[in-house]
Amino acid sequence: MKELVKIQLDKMDLFKGVSEEAKKELSDFGESRCFMKGSHIFRDKEKVNKIHIIYSGKVALYKLNESAQKKIIFILNESSIINAVVLDDLASSINCEVFEKAEILSFDKVKFEEVMKSDFELTKIVISSLTKKVRRLYRQLKNSTPIKVEKRVAAKLWKLSKDYGIKVENGTLIDLNVSITYLADMFGTPRETISRALKILQKNDLIIMEKKKIVVRDRDKLSQFFRGCS
């Protein structure tokens, strides 16, 4: 297991600046586990004593509202630190569900902190992870202002096409199996509302729906659509 974790750490861009000594220390107590789609790595209010990092695959962080409806906060992919906030020694404040089959590296948080003290590059990586999440939350707050649902959906699809887009003949394919139900979970709104919004975007020739795949025809036009006056 030690050798496997060390090999995985060496392959990850996330740890590029971390010293060999620090990576060896991490591999000494780290573990690598596979999780199937739909399984949970941890749940809201659960006491978590490990730092989890995605080696491959994707996970979703979500909250449940009073009606037990999901609200997806983040979808994270490889080389992402899932729960650096665990360093504050409080119970988890969010659910972590596997979005695509994932291999996760897990480290005892107390030992992880000790390695951070000896390698500032590792500390900067953790700080950067937290900073990115804060910035993304700021953008989500901005997009939660009262604008038309189709514009909010357009903004989300534009962001997904930026993060997970693959160039194809007819535009940019969002390389995620995103169903209408899952999009509804991202906004915490009824499925029917998102379905109507997607039809508007299709009618405006901004997207193409193919089963659970979405192609953004032109990212610039989609941007103009949601940035225009509501």
Secondary structure, 3 states (H helix, E strand, C coil): CHHHHHHHHHHCHHHCCCCHHHHHHHHHHCEEEEECCCCEEECCCCCCCEEEEEEEEEEEEEEECCCCCEEEEEEECCCCECCHHHHHCCCCCCEEEEEEEEEEEEEEHHHHHHHHHHCHHHHHHHHHHHHHHHHHHHHHHHHCCCCCHHHHHHHHHHHHHHHHEEEECCEEEECCCCCHHHHHHHHCCCHHHHHHHHHHHHHCCCEEEECCEEEECCHHHHHHHHHCCC
